[in-house]
Amino acid sequence: MSSRFHLDAPQKVKDLLRELHRLSLDQEAQLAAKKDKAVDNRFVSTDILLQSRDRDGKETSSEKESKSFEDFVRDKFIALDEDKAEFMYQLIRAMGATKVIEAGTSFGVSTIYLALAVAENKKRYGGTGDGKHKPGVIATEKESSKAVKAREYWAECGPEIEGEIELREGDLLETLSRDVDQGVDLLLLDIWTPLALPTLKLVQPKLRPGAVVLTDNTQRAAEGYTELLEYFGGFQSGFSSVTLPYSGGFEMTVYNPK
Ligand SMILES: C[S@@+](CC[C@H](N)C(=O)[O-])C[C@H]1O[C@@H](n2cnc3c(N)ncnc32)[C@H](O)[C@@H]1O
């Protein structure tokens, strides 16, 4: 795919994004080199973890493997690919979106694109309308060390970006279960596959008609996404979904409830 992409951002933010994508890709090359099935496909790994727990809740060997995966990825970016992030930015600008939720933030690379797009939209179309500032992006991360790093990167970007992000630390199934306003324009599902459908169901009542759900890696991790994709395709689900031909597949789903 060719691109003449234009990101409305200060040069220092563009430079930081380039560096963060480079670091993330370097780490992914290390992940791939591990040649462990559980490590090869990050999204399948947690499925293995969940499926491997036996009825008594005792640890099985594949669960141990998956735990070592969890330890291994604890300090890894696993950032959304740059071309997908650019597409996401374009889409948010086109939608005029000002309320966005990110499921899975890690070191906050994709979050920077979300905040940049939302900040531009607010400048053009206005914010809450009551003159009060409210961050337009709800980010979620359960690893506190990742949250610390993400905040550092956002601070480097400057107050415009930093001020547009509310980071909710902890398990997103808890942190997104309260204080989410109606009228969410876009949900990014960049999370382990077993969490994708529960997260969608949690946020769905808050989605506005015409809202978009973006889901990463729906082809490469198709097995892990079976239930989510069936849910999208269900009779009168209100969802209409296409898989965009980015690496591993990038699902764009529009919500128009009947
Ligand atoms: C693929 S990474 C997100 C990458 C990020 N969107 C980016 O582009 O930079 C997924 C993240 O979800 C986090 N995560 C996993 N389970 C979670 C949960 N239950 N609640 C919140 N975050 C979770 C992981 O720690 C990991 O950092």
PDBQT file of the ligand as one rigid body, heavy atoms in Angstrom, charges set to zero:
ROOT
HETATM    1  C1  LIG A 301      -0.665  -5.496  22.220  1.00  0.00    +0.000 C 
HETATM    2  S1  LIG A 301      -0.303  -4.642  23.678  1.00  0.00    +0.000 S 
HETATM    3  C2  LIG A 301      -0.934  -3.007  23.366  1.00  0.00    +0.000 C 
HETATM    4  C3  LIG A 301      -0.075  -2.196  22.436  1.00  0.00    +0.000 C 
HETATM    5  C4  LIG A 301      -0.483  -0.733  22.329  1.00  0.00    +0.000 C 
HETATM    6  N1  LIG A 301      -1.847  -0.586  21.898  1.00  0.00    +0.000 N 
HETATM    7  C5  LIG A 301       0.425   0.009  21.365  1.00  0.00    +0.000 C 
HETATM    8  O1  LIG A 301       0.138   0.038  20.170  1.00  0.00    +0.000 OA
HETATM    9  O2  LIG A 301       1.441   0.539  21.815  1.00  0.00    +0.000 OA
HETATM   10  C6  LIG A 301      -1.516  -5.269  24.773  1.00  0.00    +0.000 C 
HETATM   11  C7  LIG A 301      -1.392  -4.723  26.202  1.00  0.00    +0.000 C 
HETATM   12  O3  LIG A 301      -2.552  -5.116  26.927  1.00  0.00    +0.000 OA
HETATM   13  C8  LIG A 301      -2.178  -5.261  28.287  1.00  0.00    +0.000 C 
HETATM   14  N2  LIG A 301      -3.188  -6.069  28.975  1.00  0.00    +0.000 N 
HETATM   15  C9  LIG A 301      -3.314  -7.414  28.945  1.00  0.00    +0.000 A 
HETATM   16  N3  LIG A 301      -4.360  -7.789  29.706  1.00  0.00    +0.000 NA
HETATM   17  C10 LIG A 301      -4.920  -6.657  30.218  1.00  0.00    +0.000 A 
HETATM   18  C11 LIG A 301      -6.020  -6.398  31.093  1.00  0.00    +0.000 A 
HETATM   19  N4  LIG A 301      -6.762  -7.384  31.570  1.00  0.00    +0.000 N 
HETATM   20  N5  LIG A 301      -6.291  -5.109  31.392  1.00  0.00    +0.000 NA
HETATM   21  C12 LIG A 301      -5.537  -4.089  30.902  1.00  0.00    +0.000 A 
HETATM   22  N6  LIG A 301      -4.476  -4.279  30.092  1.00  0.00    +0.000 NA
HETATM   23  C13 LIG A 301      -4.167  -5.543  29.744  1.00  0.00    +0.000 A 
HETATM   24  C14 LIG A 301      -0.831  -5.935  28.210  1.00  0.00    +0.000 C 
HETATM   25  O4  LIG A 301      -0.093  -5.731  29.411  1.00  0.00    +0.000 OA
HETATM   26  C15 LIG A 301      -0.208  -5.270  26.984  1.00  0.00    +0.000 C 
HETATM   27  O5  LIG A 301       0.648  -4.211  27.376  1.00  0.00    +0.000 OA
ENDROOT
TORSDOF 0
